[in-house]
Amino acid sequence: MLLLIQIPCFNEEQTLPQTLIDLPRTIPGIDRVEILVIDDGSSDRTSEVARRYGAHHIIRNATNRGLAASYARGIEECLRLGADIIVNTDGDNQYCGADIAKLVGPVVEGRADIVIGDRQTAKIAHFSPIKRVLQRLGSLAVSTLSGARVPDAVSGFRAISREAALKSNIVSPFSYTIETVLQAGRKKLKIVSVPVATNAATRESRLFTNIPSFIAKQLKTLILIYVMYSPLRAFSAIGLTLGLIGLLPIARFVWQFAQGDGAGHLQSLVLGGVLCVMSFIAFAAGLLADVVSRNRQLLEITLEKVRRIELAQDVQGNAIEDTGDGSDTPISLRARS
């Protein structure tokens, strides 16, 4: 069984060495542990440091594409390399490498498809009170919408089975953490959380630059993914809300009209009518969006099958190249850009 530990990096020359040193090289139930570094267009020596400190595979984005895109590219590369389990961690040494065994255990035992490391943020000293509150509220919202209890939904320290990785599709340009949990809940994948330790902060978070921006981006991602996978429910909620609000001024007009004073309250009838029309439009939009969502599900099924075919072809191609050119180094172990 092959475990690949992927590390998306952007200018992590200073922190990456300790991150790589702390990673375990042997884990119970795992035959082989390899490390993949995704250099997201760094301007420093991140790739050189990764190679020096034992990374087996290095891929580099020509430009900085962001965390979500780098994570997605890493997943694709891990699948191509034949990973049975993929662990994602950060290059800033935030997470304790020794806890990777905790993450991998439930996947190896078949008890989980995805295991997320719970940082227990209430105990982290460098987390501000407002950051702890936001993390708790965000995780509660994600847990509610996904149908799985996830105490630390934005934790990037997680293990993913090969099957779960094949089913994942990242569309968010900001961060993959929330999207992958909501997708997993929608696809009935088993999510488990385990407590993990964290190391002292080595730098400021690049995602949590300021509170308003962070909240806006996370809310946008949450709403987008929820509407994408549950459009009928989302638009029905909007339509029902508008309809109920619209009935109030209509009821007021009817009451006044019954009292013989309806002529002076036509504006209530107009407002109620507009809101009811908007409610109908929301319901109609929900039906159309649900049709689009079902088409998306078919496309995801097709994409998964195409992935499996391409990966099978890659395995055959690599086997031919590795035995046909006389080289001692397999093609799949060479750094690529």
C-alpha positions as CSV (number, residue, x, y, z in Angstrom):
1,M,0.0,0.0,0.0
2,L,1.5,3.4,-1.1
3,L,1.0,6.5,1.0
4,L,1.8,9.8,-0.7
5,I,2.2,12.9,1.5
6,Q,1.5,16.0,-0.6
7,I,2.6,19.4,0.4
8,P,1.4,22.5,-1.5
9,C,4.0,25.2,-1.1
10,F,4.5,28.9,-2.0
11,N,7.8,30.5,-0.9
12,E,8.3,28.0,2.0
13,E,12.1,27.9,1.7
14,Q,12.5,28.6,5.5
15,T,9.8,26.3,6.9
16,L,9.8,23.4,4.5
17,P,13.0,21.7,5.8
18,Q,11.6,21.1,9.3
19,T,8.2,20.1,7.8
20,L,10.0,17.4,5.7
21,I,12.2,16.3,8.6
22,D,9.2,15.7,10.8
23,L,7.3,13.5,8.3
24,P,7.3,9.8,9.1
25,R,9.0,7.4,6.7
26,T,7.3,4.2,8.0
27,I,3.7,3.8,9.2
28,P,1.9,0.6,10.4
29,G,-0.2,-0.8,7.6
30,I,1.7,1.1,4.9
31,D,4.2,-0.5,2.7
32,R,5.7,2.6,1.2
33,V,5.7,6.3,2.1
34,E,6.6,8.9,-0.5
35,I,6.5,12.7,-0.5
36,L,5.2,15.0,-3.2
37,V,5.9,18.8,-3.1
38,I,3.8,21.1,-5.3
39,D,5.7,24.3,-5.8
40,D,3.1,26.9,-6.6
41,G,5.4,29.3,-8.6
42,S,7.6,30.1,-5.7
43,S,10.2,32.9,-6.2
44,D,12.6,31.4,-3.6
45,R,14.4,28.1,-3.4
46,T,11.4,26.0,-2.3
47,S,12.0,23.3,-5.0
48,E,15.7,23.0,-4.3
49,V,15.1,22.7,-0.6
50,A,12.4,20.0,-1.2
51,R,14.8,18.0,-3.3
52,R,17.6,18.4,-0.7
53,Y,15.4,17.2,2.2
54,G,14.1,14.1,0.6
55,A,11.0,14.8,-1.4
56,H,10.5,12.0,-3.9
57,H,8.4,14.0,-6.4
58,I,8.4,17.7,-7.2
59,I,6.0,19.4,-9.5
60,R,6.0,23.2,-10.1
61,N,3.4,25.6,-11.4
62,A,4.9,28.2,-13.8
63,T,2.9,30.9,-12.0
64,N,1.2,31.2,-8.6
65,R,-2.2,29.6,-9.1
66,G,-3.4,29.5,-5.5
67,L,-3.9,26.9,-2.8
68,A,-7.0,25.2,-4.2
69,A,-5.5,24.8,-7.7
70,S,-2.2,23.4,-6.2
71,Y,-4.1,21.0,-4.0
72,A,-6.1,19.8,-7.0
73,R,-3.0,19.3,-9.1
74,G,-1.3,17.4,-6.3
75,I,-4.3,15.0,-6.0
76,E,-4.1,14.3,-9.7
77,E,-0.4,13.6,-9.5
78,C,-0.8,11.4,-6.5
79,L,-3.4,9.3,-8.3
80,R,-1.1,9.1,-11.4
81,L,1.7,7.9,-9.1
82,G,-0.5,5.1,-7.8
83,A,-1.2,6.3,-4.3
84,D,-3.6,4.2,-2.3
85,I,-3.9,6.9,0.4
86,I,-3.1,10.6,0.1
87,V,-2.2,12.8,3.1
88,N,-2.3,16.6,2.6
89,T,-0.3,18.8,4.9
90,D,1.1,22.4,4.9
91,G,4.6,23.5,4.2
92,D,4.7,25.9,7.1
93,N,5.1,23.1,9.6
94,Q,1.8,23.9,11.3
95,Y,0.9,20.3,11.7
96,C,2.7,17.6,13.7
97,G,4.1,15.1,11.3
98,A,3.9,12.3,13.8
99,D,0.1,12.5,13.7
100,I,0.0,11.3,10.1
101,A,-0.3,7.8,11.5
102,K,-3.5,8.9,13.3
103,L,-4.9,10.2,10.0
104,V,-4.1,7.2,8.0
105,G,-5.3,4.6,10.5
106,P,-9.1,4.8,9.9
107,V,-8.5,4.7,6.1
108,V,-6.3,1.7,6.3
109,E,-8.9,0.0,8.6
110,G,-11.7,0.8,6.1
111,R,-13.6,2.9,8.6
112,A,-13.3,6.2,6.7
113,D,-12.9,7.6,3.2
114,I,-11.6,11.0,4.5
115,V,-10.0,11.7,7.8
116,I,-9.6,15.3,8.9
117,G,-7.2,16.4,11.7
118,D,-9.0,18.4,14.4
119,R,-6.5,21.0,15.6
120,Q,-8.7,21.7,18.7
121,T,-8.5,25.4,18.0
122,A,-9.8,26.3,21.4
123,K,-6.5,25.2,22.9
124,I,-4.2,26.9,20.3
125,A,-2.5,29.8,22.1
126,H,-1.8,32.0,19.0
127,F,-5.4,31.8,17.8
128,S,-7.3,35.0,18.7
129,P,-10.7,34.8,20.4
130,I,-12.5,36.0,17.2
131,K,-10.6,33.5,15.1
132,R,-11.7,30.7,17.4
133,V,-15.3,31.8,17.3
134,L,-15.3,32.1,13.5
135,Q,-13.7,28.6,13.2
136,R,-16.4,27.1,15.5
137,L,-19.3,28.8,13.6
138,G,-17.9,27.9,10.2
139,S,-17.3,24.3,11.2
140,L,-20.9,24.1,12.6
141,A,-22.3,25.4,9.3
142,V,-20.2,23.0,7.2
143,S,-21.2,20.1,9.5
144,T,-24.9,21.0,9.2
145,L,-24.8,21.3,5.4
146,S,-22.6,18.2,4.8
147,G,-24.4,15.9,7.3
148,A,-21.1,14.9,8.9
149,R,-19.7,16.1,12.2
150,V,-16.5,18.0,11.4
151,P,-15.1,20.0,14.3
152,D,-12.4,21.6,12.2
153,A,-13.7,21.9,8.7
154,V,-10.9,24.3,7.5
155,S,-8.1,22.0,8.6
156,G,-5.8,21.2,5.7
157,F,-4.3,18.2,7.6
158,R,-6.3,15.3,6.2
159,A,-6.0,11.8,4.7
160,I,-8.0,10.7,1.6
161,S,-8.5,7.2,0.2
162,R,-7.9,6.7,-3.5
163,E,-11.6,6.2,-4.1
164,A,-12.5,9.5,-2.4
165,A,-9.8,11.3,-4.4
166,L,-11.1,9.9,-7.7
167,K,-14.5,11.4,-6.8
168,S,-13.3,14.8,-5.8
169,N,-13.5,17.9,-8.1
170,I,-12.2,21.2,-6.9
171,V,-13.8,24.3,-8.5
172,S,-13.3,26.9,-5.8
173,P,-10.4,29.3,-6.5
174,F,-9.9,30.1,-2.8
175,S,-9.5,27.0,-0.7
176,Y,-10.3,23.3,-1.0
177,T,-11.1,22.6,2.6
178,I,-14.8,23.4,2.8
179,E,-15.6,22.3,-0.8
180,T,-14.1,18.8,-0.2
181,V,-16.2,18.3,2.9
182,L,-19.4,19.4,1.3
183,Q,-18.7,17.2,-1.8
184,A,-17.9,14.2,0.4
185,G,-21.2,14.6,2.3
186,R,-23.1,14.9,-0.9
187,K,-21.5,11.7,-2.3
188,K,-22.1,9.8,1.0
189,L,-18.4,9.3,1.7
190,K,-17.5,8.5,5.3
191,I,-15.8,11.4,7.1
192,V,-14.0,11.0,10.4
193,S,-12.2,13.5,12.6
194,V,-9.2,12.8,14.8
195,P,-7.5,15.1,17.3
196,V,-4.0,16.2,16.1
197,A,-1.3,18.4,17.6
198,T,0.0,21.6,16.1
199,N,3.4,23.3,16.2
200,A,4.2,26.9,17.1
201,A,3.3,29.4,14.4
202,T,6.2,30.1,12.0
203,R,4.5,32.8,10.0
204,E,1.1,34.6,9.6
205,S,-1.6,32.7,7.7
206,R,-1.8,33.7,4.0
207,L,-5.5,32.8,3.8
208,F,-6.6,34.6,7.0
209,T,-5.2,38.0,6.1
210,N,-8.0,40.0,7.5
211,I,-11.3,39.0,9.1
212,P,-13.8,40.7,6.6
213,S,-12.0,39.3,3.6
214,F,-11.7,35.8,5.1
215,I,-15.4,35.7,6.1
216,A,-16.6,36.9,2.7
217,K,-14.5,34.4,0.8
218,Q,-15.5,31.5,3.0
219,L,-19.2,32.4,2.8
220,K,-19.0,32.7,-0.9
221,T,-17.4,29.2,-1.2
222,L,-20.0,27.8,1.3
223,I,-23.0,29.2,-0.6
224,L,-21.6,28.4,-4.0
225,I,-20.9,24.7,-3.2
226,Y,-24.2,24.2,-1.3
227,V,-26.3,25.7,-4.2
228,M,-24.3,23.7,-6.7
229,Y,-25.1,20.4,-5.0
230,S,-28.5,21.2,-3.4
231,P,-30.0,23.9,-5.7
232,L,-33.7,22.9,-5.3
233,R,-33.5,23.1,-1.5
234,A,-31.6,26.4,-1.6
235,F,-33.9,28.1,-4.1
236,S,-37.0,26.6,-2.4
237,A,-35.9,28.2,0.9
238,I,-35.6,31.5,-0.8
239,G,-38.9,31.2,-2.6
240,L,-40.7,30.1,0.6
241,T,-39.3,33.0,2.5
242,L,-40.3,35.5,-0.2
243,G,-43.7,34.0,-0.4
244,L,-44.4,34.1,3.3
245,I,-43.2,37.7,3.5
246,G,-45.4,38.6,0.4
247,L,-48.5,37.1,2.1
248,L,-48.2,39.6,5.0
249,P,-49.0,42.8,3.0
250,I,-51.6,40.9,1.0
251,A,-53.3,39.7,4.2
252,R,-53.2,43.3,5.5
253,F,-54.9,44.6,2.3
254,V,-57.6,41.9,2.5
255,W,-58.3,42.8,6.2
256,Q,-58.5,46.5,5.4
257,F,-60.7,45.8,2.3
258,A,-63.0,43.7,4.5
259,Q,-63.3,46.7,6.8
260,G,-64.2,49.0,3.9
261,D,-60.9,50.7,3.8
262,G,-59.1,48.9,1.0
263,A,-58.7,51.8,-1.4
264,G,-56.0,53.4,0.7
265,H,-53.9,50.3,1.0
266,L,-53.3,49.3,-2.7
267,Q,-49.6,49.6,-2.1
268,S,-49.7,46.6,0.2
269,L,-51.4,44.6,-2.5
270,V,-48.7,45.7,-5.0
271,L,-45.8,44.9,-2.7
272,G,-47.3,41.5,-1.8
273,G,-47.9,40.7,-5.4
274,V,-44.3,41.5,-6.4
275,L,-42.9,39.4,-3.6
276,C,-45.1,36.4,-4.6
277,V,-44.0,36.7,-8.2
278,M,-40.4,36.7,-7.0
279,S,-41.2,33.6,-4.9
280,F,-42.5,31.9,-8.0
281,I,-39.4,32.9,-10.0
282,A,-37.2,31.5,-7.2
283,F,-39.1,28.1,-7.3
284,A,-38.7,28.0,-11.1
285,A,-35.0,28.8,-10.9
286,G,-34.6,26.0,-8.3
287,L,-36.2,23.5,-10.7
288,L,-33.9,24.6,-13.6
289,A,-30.9,24.5,-11.3
290,D,-31.8,21.1,-10.1
291,V,-31.8,19.8,-13.7
292,V,-28.4,21.4,-14.2
293,S,-27.2,19.8,-11.0
294,R,-28.3,16.4,-12.2
295,N,-26.4,16.9,-15.4
296,R,-23.4,17.9,-13.4
297,Q,-23.6,14.6,-11.5
298,L,-23.6,12.7,-14.8
299,L,-20.5,14.7,-15.9
300,E,-18.8,13.9,-12.6
301,I,-19.5,10.2,-13.1
302,T,-18.1,10.5,-16.6
303,L,-15.0,12.4,-15.4
304,E,-14.4,9.7,-12.7
305,K,-14.5,7.0,-15.4
306,V,-12.2,8.9,-17.7
307,R,-9.7,9.4,-14.8
308,R,-9.7,5.7,-14.2
309,I,-9.0,4.9,-17.8
310,E,-6.2,7.6,-18.1
311,L,-4.6,6.3,-14.9
312,A,-4.6,2.8,-16.1
313,Q,-3.0,3.9,-19.3
314,D,-0.4,5.9,-17.4
315,V,0.5,2.8,-15.3
316,Q,1.0,0.8,-18.5
317,G,3.0,3.6,-20.2
318,N,5.3,4.1,-17.2
319,A,5.9,0.3,-17.0
320,I,7.0,0.3,-20.6
321,E,9.2,3.3,-20.4
322,D,10.8,2.2,-17.1
323,T,11.9,-1.1,-18.6
324,G,12.7,0.1,-22.1
325,D,15.2,2.9,-21.7
326,G,17.7,1.3,-19.4
327,S,17.4,3.9,-16.8
328,D,17.6,3.1,-13.1
329,T,15.2,6.0,-12.2
330,P,11.5,5.5,-13.1
331,I,9.9,8.2,-15.1
332,S,7.3,8.7,-12.3
333,L,10.1,9.7,-9.8
334,R,11.6,12.5,-11.9
335,A,10.7,16.1,-10.9
336,R,8.4,17.6,-13.5
337,S,7.4,21.2,-14.3
